[in-house]
Amino acid sequence: MSFSERIKAYAHQLGFDLVGITPATAPPNGQAYSDWITQGFAGEMGYLERHVEKRRHPDYVLPGVRSLIVVAMNYRCPDAEAIPDDRHRGKIAQYARGLDYHDVMKEKLLTMLEYIQREADKPVQGKVYVDTGPILERDFAERAGLGWYGKHTNLIHKRLGSWLLLGEVLVDLALDYDRPATAHCGTCTRCIEACPTEAIVAPYVVDARRCISYHTIELKGRIPDTYRSMMGNRILGCDDCQDVCPWNRRAPVTQEPTFLPRPWTEMPGLIELLQLTPEAFRTTFKGSPIKRTKRRGLLRNVAVALGNTKDPNAVPALIEALDDEEPLVRGHVAWALGQIGDDRAFAALEQARQTEIDPNVLDEIEKALH
């Protein structure tokens, strides 16, 4: 067994579902990323605009790098058949229902790098990344044979579908390289048609500024009015484009126990979430990807979802949240009350207008009242 084969075998032992190896040369379609940035499709994700050339050239990241070992883990959750999918419960993207994949995968990748350094016949320099480094990981994953770049921009594997989380080990070691994957989307456009905000502006191109995942996770300020009603009850991320993908029809459930849903991430009640104190948020979502939104971001999203229910039963909880410590939350609560629009909601907004001092919240209140 060659060293490359041993590395792959060890990766599978660690729990990685897919592993491939590719040379550390610039991917052939790296220019597409630069074009995407130039068109402004990254929105307010300024970190994506930094180190554009470094993302295309791994030797800028690790001088002398020769190979990338690219891995993937399946995160598909089991269907929540026992939990009703109704407007009063929040939808959370599948990747965020378990523990934070960054932590889970990084630990495994570091163990894998240690194995390579221990077993190689010469000293090896290396680095590991999970979604956070300046690496065009989907491009390298495709070239390493893990799958192809779908029209929804997620990597797709014939057996596992697109429920894949990616990571890389960079090493200054020549290895045996895999053949690139071939594309199998054909003429299918289901993902494009299913996107509730038409964020997939062309095959293989997503305008993040229109994407619900961007608005509920990456965007730190107010959600544009245009997209609030389109969010429905999605409070963190959106899986619509993946849900309709034919390659996901028979995708297996993850075998990684840390990716399985927790009781508080599988269709949680919206009113209960809106009432989370800062301490309760920290305790409930410790070790979860949801913590990235911070409490103010999550409750902002929850307020929008409650507004979209147009249910008068949500008014008391929303009125209470008009006193939240975060202006971002109060502003979106005002919008939600305006969407429901019964007498209690308008009376609470009128009262809040007399005491609110934050100009952004006042603006939301004024719009809600008119």
Order of alpha helices (4+ residues) and beta strands (2+ residues): alpha-beta-alpha-alpha-alpha-beta-beta-alpha-beta-alpha-beta-beta-beta-alpha-beta-beta-alpha-beta-alpha-alpha-alpha-alpha-alpha-alpha-alpha-alpha
